[in-house]
Amino acid sequence: MHFVYILRSDKDGELYTGYTTNIRQRVTDHNRGHVPSTARRVPLHLIFFECYSNKDDAVRREMYLKTSAGKKAIKFILRTTLAERSVCS
């Protein structure tokens, strides 16, 4: 399976969108500081993911979510989650 996921940083509230075939391991890698783009933003929490059977579809979705239109759509879809101070209590 292929996953597109969004993480939220407790440190600054910023979002990170990515792609993986092993979502559990990838979130662990992010939180252990093994991913340079998020190493300074830990802890990170998984707030959204989608699953695809086809890699091309997943990568295309990831690229869309990284555009301004995709970011706007995610902010609309996750408006309640994003309004919360902390995603894990």
Backbone bond lengths (Angstrom), bond angles and torsions (degrees), N, CA, C in turn:
res aa  C-N    CA-C-N  psi(-1)  N-CA   C-N-CA  omega(-1)  CA-C   N-CA-C  phi
1 M - - - 1.451 - - 1.530 109.00 -
2 H 1.315 114.80 157.17 1.463 122.53 -178.49 1.520 108.04 -124.51
3 F 1.317 115.53 132.17 1.453 120.97 -174.75 1.518 111.92 -120.01
4 V 1.317 115.36 140.19 1.456 123.50 167.40 1.521 104.17 -110.92
5 Y 1.320 116.55 131.75 1.460 119.40 -173.32 1.520 111.56 -137.36
6 I 1.322 114.52 158.80 1.461 120.82 175.54 1.515 107.95 -128.99
7 L 1.318 114.51 129.54 1.457 122.44 176.59 1.522 108.85 -110.29
8 R 1.316 114.83 149.62 1.468 120.50 175.66 1.516 108.10 -121.06
9 S 1.314 115.20 132.99 1.458 121.61 179.63 1.519 110.48 -84.85
10 D 1.338 116.16 129.57 1.467 119.82 173.22 1.522 110.54 -69.46
11 K 1.318 116.27 -28.16 1.460 121.44 -175.37 1.524 112.29 -67.78
12 D 1.339 116.78 -47.83 1.464 119.40 -175.73 1.530 114.13 -128.12
13 G 1.334 117.64 -0.41 1.460 121.28 179.02 1.521 114.66 75.61
14 E 1.325 116.80 0.26 1.463 120.31 -178.55 1.523 110.98 -72.55
15 L 1.328 114.94 156.54 1.453 122.12 -179.14 1.522 110.54 -104.49
16 Y 1.320 115.92 149.99 1.460 122.79 174.86 1.519 107.41 -131.35
17 T 1.314 116.77 129.75 1.462 122.84 178.95 1.518 108.92 -110.71
18 G 1.330 116.56 133.91 1.458 120.06 -179.26 1.515 112.73 -148.50
19 Y 1.333 113.76 178.76 1.465 123.30 -179.89 1.523 108.25 -130.35
20 T 1.327 116.72 143.63 1.455 121.20 176.76 1.522 110.18 -160.17
21 T 1.322 115.40 166.33 1.464 120.52 171.19 1.529 110.43 -106.27
22 N 1.326 117.30 -7.06 1.464 122.00 178.86 1.517 108.10 -136.10
23 I 1.312 116.34 90.31 1.459 120.72 -171.32 1.529 112.53 -66.77
24 R 1.314 118.35 -39.46 1.475 119.97 179.21 1.521 111.68 -61.51
25 Q 1.333 115.53 -47.44 1.466 119.26 -179.69 1.524 111.36 -65.20
26 R 1.319 116.68 -38.57 1.467 119.95 -178.07 1.522 111.46 -65.82
27 V 1.327 118.15 -42.32 1.466 120.84 177.61 1.531 109.61 -63.92
28 T 1.321 116.64 -40.73 1.466 120.76 176.06 1.521 110.36 -60.41
29 D 1.321 117.30 -45.72 1.465 121.18 178.33 1.529 111.47 -58.26
30 H 1.315 116.37 -44.12 1.468 119.99 178.01 1.527 110.12 -58.86
31 N 1.317 116.96 -48.95 1.464 120.53 -175.08 1.527 114.04 -72.40
32 R 1.308 117.59 -18.53 1.471 120.83 175.32 1.524 111.83 -88.37
33 G 1.344 116.29 0.01 1.456 120.20 178.99 1.504 114.79 80.82
34 H 1.332 117.85 17.05 1.462 122.34 -178.49 1.524 113.54 -83.96
35 V 1.325 117.06 -4.05 1.464 121.23 179.55 1.529 107.11 -112.45
36 P 1.330 117.40 110.43 1.465 120.60 -174.13 1.527 115.06 -53.26
37 S 1.323 118.17 -37.87 1.467 120.41 -176.44 1.523 113.96 -70.06
38 T 1.330 117.75 -17.22 1.467 119.95 179.90 1.523 113.67 -123.32
39 A 1.316 117.91 1.49 1.467 121.56 -173.58 1.521 113.16 -56.87
40 R 1.315 117.95 -34.87 1.467 121.38 -178.12 1.528 112.88 -88.77
41 R 1.316 116.78 3.66 1.470 120.21 -174.53 1.528 113.33 -115.75
42 V 1.326 117.79 11.30 1.464 121.15 -179.75 1.523 110.28 -71.28
43 P 1.306 119.60 151.43 1.466 127.51 2.10 1.528 111.79 -78.98
44 L 1.316 113.93 151.13 1.458 122.86 178.60 1.521 108.97 -119.05
45 H 1.318 115.23 144.23 1.468 120.58 -179.21 1.518 110.03 -124.93
46 L 1.317 115.53 135.90 1.457 121.73 176.36 1.525 108.22 -71.33
47 I 1.332 116.32 118.85 1.467 119.31 -179.81 1.527 112.48 -114.56
48 F 1.344 116.94 -9.51 1.467 119.49 -176.93 1.520 108.91 -164.23
49 F 1.324 116.39 141.19 1.464 119.86 169.56 1.513 109.72 -154.46
50 E 1.325 113.99 155.14 1.460 122.96 174.71 1.519 106.92 -129.34
51 C 1.305 116.41 147.77 1.462 122.32 -177.63 1.530 109.27 -116.40
52 Y 1.325 115.29 135.90 1.460 121.85 -179.62 1.521 109.97 -129.34
53 S 1.303 116.74 147.84 1.459 119.94 175.35 1.527 111.43 -87.92
54 N 1.327 117.15 -15.38 1.454 122.23 -177.23 1.528 110.40 -117.94
55 K 1.334 117.13 127.06 1.460 121.86 -178.28 1.525 112.11 -60.13
56 D 1.315 118.16 -43.73 1.466 120.50 -178.45 1.522 111.85 -59.40
57 D 1.330 116.66 -40.66 1.464 120.30 177.97 1.527 111.07 -63.35
58 A 1.326 116.33 -42.77 1.464 120.65 -179.49 1.520 111.71 -65.44
59 V 1.314 116.85 -44.90 1.468 120.50 -179.72 1.528 110.70 -65.64
60 R 1.317 116.85 -38.82 1.461 120.75 176.91 1.534 110.79 -62.00
61 R 1.336 116.12 -41.31 1.466 120.41 178.84 1.534 110.67 -66.21
62 E 1.329 116.78 -42.16 1.464 120.02 177.76 1.528 110.17 -58.60
63 M 1.321 116.80 -46.49 1.464 120.55 -179.38 1.530 111.06 -61.86
64 Y 1.333 116.91 -39.51 1.463 119.75 177.59 1.524 110.88 -63.49
65 L 1.330 117.09 -45.49 1.462 120.15 -177.46 1.525 112.51 -64.63
66 K 1.319 117.16 -18.35 1.461 121.00 177.58 1.524 112.96 -88.33
67 T 1.337 117.66 -5.37 1.470 120.97 175.74 1.525 108.87 -82.09
68 S 1.318 115.90 167.67 1.465 118.97 178.87 1.527 111.32 -63.30
69 A 1.328 117.51 -37.57 1.472 120.18 177.75 1.522 110.62 -66.46
70 G 1.332 117.73 -40.44 1.457 121.60 178.50 1.522 112.17 -65.73
71 K 1.328 116.61 -41.80 1.468 120.79 177.74 1.524 110.57 -62.50
72 K 1.323 115.38 -40.40 1.472 119.69 178.21 1.536 110.26 -63.95
73 A 1.327 117.23 -42.17 1.470 121.22 179.51 1.520 110.76 -62.93
74 I 1.326 117.53 -44.06 1.464 121.20 179.24 1.521 110.58 -63.01
75 K 1.321 117.41 -42.43 1.465 120.21 179.20 1.530 111.13 -63.24
76 F 1.330 116.80 -32.49 1.460 120.35 177.01 1.530 110.76 -73.62
77 I 1.319 116.78 -46.93 1.461 121.35 -178.11 1.526 111.36 -63.53
78 L 1.323 116.81 -41.44 1.477 121.74 -175.51 1.522 112.80 -100.93
79 R 1.319 117.66 25.29 1.466 120.83 -174.43 1.523 113.48 -57.11
80 T 1.313 119.16 -36.82 1.470 120.75 178.92 1.520 110.27 -71.44
81 T 1.307 117.76 -46.11 1.468 121.99 177.61 1.517 110.43 -59.18
82 L 1.323 117.30 -45.14 1.461 120.99 -177.49 1.522 112.68 -70.41
83 A 1.322 117.25 -21.89 1.458 120.78 178.50 1.523 111.78 -78.53
84 E 1.311 117.28 -19.54 1.460 121.15 179.12 1.511 109.62 -72.12
85 R 1.323 117.26 143.12 1.479 121.18 -179.87 1.513 111.40 -66.59
86 S 1.303 117.19 -43.02 1.464 121.15 -177.65 1.516 108.20 -133.62
87 V 1.320 116.11 135.59 1.458 119.37 -179.39 1.519 112.02 -80.68
88 C 1.317 118.10 -17.00 1.464 121.71 178.24 1.516 108.51 -127.66
89 S 1.308 116.00 122.34 1.471 119.48 178.68 1.503 110.21 -121.85
